[in-house]
Structure formats: structure tokens, C-alpha cells
Amino acid sequence: MADIRIIDVLDEPGFLRIPPCADPGFDHRSCDYWEDADRGSKAARLAWFASAGDAPGGSAGASATTTSGAAGSARPRSANPFLDDLESAGPAMPNPFAVGRTANPFATPGDGEEEPVVNPFAPPPKARPMVASDAPRKLQLLGRGLGIAGSYAKILLVDDEPAAYAQFGPLTAYPRAQRTRDLYPALPDSPLPAVITCIATTADARHAGLARRLIQAVREDLAGRGFSAVETYPEVGAAPDATSGASPAFWTSVGFEMAVADARFPVMRRDLG
């Protein structure tokens, strides 16, 4: 029997386990379609898969030479000859009448200082998980809620091999989902739902019930976070390899109901209570 395990995408090793889309023109690892309401794309963008520190053109390629061939770069002269003369004279002489800023004896200790004041009577704040600033761009998007809401993505592994992927989270994390909801005033405004923006299975792992199993884990996770409903927005008639939203029939099979019966982009919803 196959060993099935579901993991959260919390860091770069987990991110690197996201399976690629069946259609090479798309890729979960670089898709920001739902996070960017205006310019989001589902297309595969190879530059998004690597950390910023691994990108070409780093410090080794940053040095420049002047047009004369000398190392370094010359500061261009401005149109103001007096300014150029002033800058070429070197640093200005110190002002003997200037004094350093004195401390304010009436200020609360710590005011204006870089380090926060430590309260010895309060428990230390818990370190929140976060994604490094040089992590792959998609991982930074998935990690925005780690310290508050938790993971925004899960991967289903079969015998430790990635087989299915799901992306989800609060409505506020996905502006395009909010824009979709704005088209249908009949949808309930309170309580606002969580959303599932992507569910995908590798081509070799299809028709084994893995996507249904992963969605069940996502539902249980969202219910544990306090959400009372979840929505998703499939595209009617899209080929399995060309959509990340599955089909209305799939969502019906996992307990969702048709909240808006649009001919092209219906809204599927399920209560989590």
C-alpha cells in the first residue's frame, strides 16, 4: 500500500517539492494570478523558482568600467558648475559650533532608540515564522500569513513523491478572488469565506482520489483556523491541464454547492461548520 502524506509549504525545501503543472506552459511555483488582481499570470516563469541570491547578475557582475577602460565608474558631471566644484573640494569642514543632540531626560527609556524596550514582567514575544526576503517570489507570497493565519499551500506526497498541490487562504490574500466575488452581490458578505485558488494533480497520479483527499485536509485545516465557509471559482469547459480551479463537477463531488450558476465562472461554496 502506498504511503500518503500531506505537508504544508512553510519554507524553501517544502516549496521546492511543489509538483510542476501537467502543461509546461503553466506552473504553480510562479503563478501569481490570484495574488495580483491586475497583472497576475499563470505562466511558467523560471526566474521565480530560484532564490534572489542565486539569480544571475549578482555582485560578481555588478562592477562597471568607465568608457576609457579604467576600473570603477566616474560620477557624471551635473549642469551646475558650482555644485561640481563644491563636491570636488572634498568633505566640508566640521562646524565647531555644532553640538551633538543631547538625550531627553524626560523621555521614557527606549523612546527613539532602535531596540524596543524589554518588559521584564511580560513574557517574551513568540518568534513568528517568516520567509526570507531573498526566497523565491512565489514562496514569499505563500508565506505572507505564516505568522498569523498559517500556511497557504499543501502538497500531497505518495511514497514521498509529490503528487498533488492545493493553494488556499483568507480572501484578503487573493485580490482576484475578491474581484470575482464583487461581480455577484448575492454572495453573503458575512462571514467572509476562505478560498481555494488551486487544486492540481500530476498527470501520472490522476484518477486515484488524491485531489479529493487533499481538499479534505484543506477543509479541516481552514475549519480549525476559524473559517465557517470556503469558496472556489472553477472555469467551465477548461481542459484539465489548462486550469488550476478544477471543474464544477469535481467540487460537487467533494461537498461544495453551486452558489452562483454562471455559465463561464461559477462560484462553488461549502460551509465548514
Residue pairs with C-beta under 8 A, 6 or more apart in sequence:
2 158
2 159
3 157
3 158
3 159
3 160
4 156
4 157
4 158
4 210
4 213
5 156
5 157
5 160
6 154
6 155
6 156
6 157
6 213
6 214
6 217
7 14
7 17
7 154
7 155
7 157
8 14
8 150
8 151
8 153
8 154
9 15
9 17
9 18
9 139
9 142
9 151
9 152
9 153
9 154
9 155
10 129
10 143
10 146
10 151
11 131
11 139
12 51
12 132
12 135
12 136
12 139
14 155
15 29
15 135
15 136
15 138
15 139
15 142
17 155
17 157
17 162
18 28
18 29
18 153
18 155
18 162
18 165
19 28
19 155
19 162
19 163
19 164
19 165
19 200
19 202
20 27
20 28
20 29
20 202
21 27
21 28
21 44
21 200
21 241
21 244
22 200
22 202
22 203
22 240
22 241
23 241
23 242
24 44
25 43
25 44
26 42
26 43
26 44
26 241
26 242
26 244
27 42
27 43
27 44
27 45
28 138
28 165
28 167
28 198
28 200
28 244
29 48
29 49
29 136
29 138
30 41
30 43
30 44
30 45
30 46
30 47
30 48
30 49
30 137
30 138
31 40
31 41
31 42
31 43
31 138
31 198
31 244
32 40
32 41
32 137
32 138
32 141
33 40
33 41
33 42
33 176
33 197
33 244
34 40
34 167
34 174
34 175
34 176
34 177
34 195
34 197
34 198
35 141
35 173
35 174
35 175
35 176
36 175
36 176
37 175
37 176
37 178
37 179
40 176
42 244
47 55
48 136
48 137
48 138
49 136
50 136
51 132
51 134
51 135
51 136
52 133
52 134
52 135
53 134
63 71
64 72
64 73
65 71
65 72
65 73
66 72
66 73
66 74
75 87
77 84
78 84
104 111
104 112
108 117
109 117
110 116
110 117
118 124
128 146
128 147
128 148
129 143
129 146
129 147
130 143
130 146
130 147
131 139
131 140
131 142
131 143
131 146
133 140
135 143
141 152
142 151
142 152
142 153
142 167
143 152
144 152
144 173
145 151
145 152
145 169
145 170
145 173
149 169
149 170
149 173
149 225
150 221
150 225
151 221
152 167
152 168
152 169
152 173
153 165
153 166
153 167
153 168
154 165
154 166
154 168
154 214
154 217
154 218
154 221
155 162
155 164
155 165
156 162
156 163
156 164
156 165
156 166
156 210
156 213
156 214
156 217
157 163
158 205
158 210
162 202
163 201
163 202
163 204
163 205
163 210
164 199
164 200
164 201
164 202
164 205
164 210
164 211
164 213
164 214
165 198
165 199
165 200
165 214
166 196
166 198
166 199
166 200
166 211
166 214
166 215
166 218
167 196
167 197
167 198
167 244
168 194
168 195
168 196
168 197
168 198
168 218
168 221
168 222
168 230
169 194
169 195
169 197
170 192
170 194
170 195
170 227
171 177
171 178
171 181
171 192
171 193
171 194
171 195
172 178
174 195
174 197
177 195
177 197
177 231
177 233
180 233
180 265
180 267
181 187
181 231
181 267
184 259
184 260
184 262
184 267
186 260
187 231
187 259
187 260
187 267
187 269
188 229
191 227
191 228
191 229
193 227
193 228
193 229
193 230
193 231
193 269
194 222
194 225
194 227
194 229
194 230
194 231
195 230
195 231
195 232
195 233
196 215
196 218
196 230
196 231
196 232
197 232
197 233
197 244
197 245
198 244
198 245
199 211
199 214
199 215
199 232
199 244
199 245
199 246
199 250
200 211
200 244
201 210
201 211
203 241
206 240
211 246
211 250
212 253
212 254
215 254
216 254
218 230
219 230
219 270
219 272
222 230
222 272
223 272
223 273
227 272
228 271
228 272
228 273
229 269
229 270
229 271
229 272
230 269
230 270
230 272
231 259
231 267
231 268
231 269
231 270
232 245
232 246
232 251
232 256
232 267
232 268
233 245
233 265
233 266
233 267
233 268
234 243
234 245
234 246
234 247
234 248
234 250
234 251
234 265
234 266
234 268
235 243
235 245
235 264
235 265
236 247
236 248
236 262
236 263
236 264
236 265
236 266
237 264
238 245
238 247
248 258
248 266
248 268
251 268
251 270
252 258
252 268
254 270
255 270
256 268
256 269
256 270
257 268
257 269
257 270
258 266
258 267
258 268
259 266
259 267
259 268
259 269
260 266
260 267
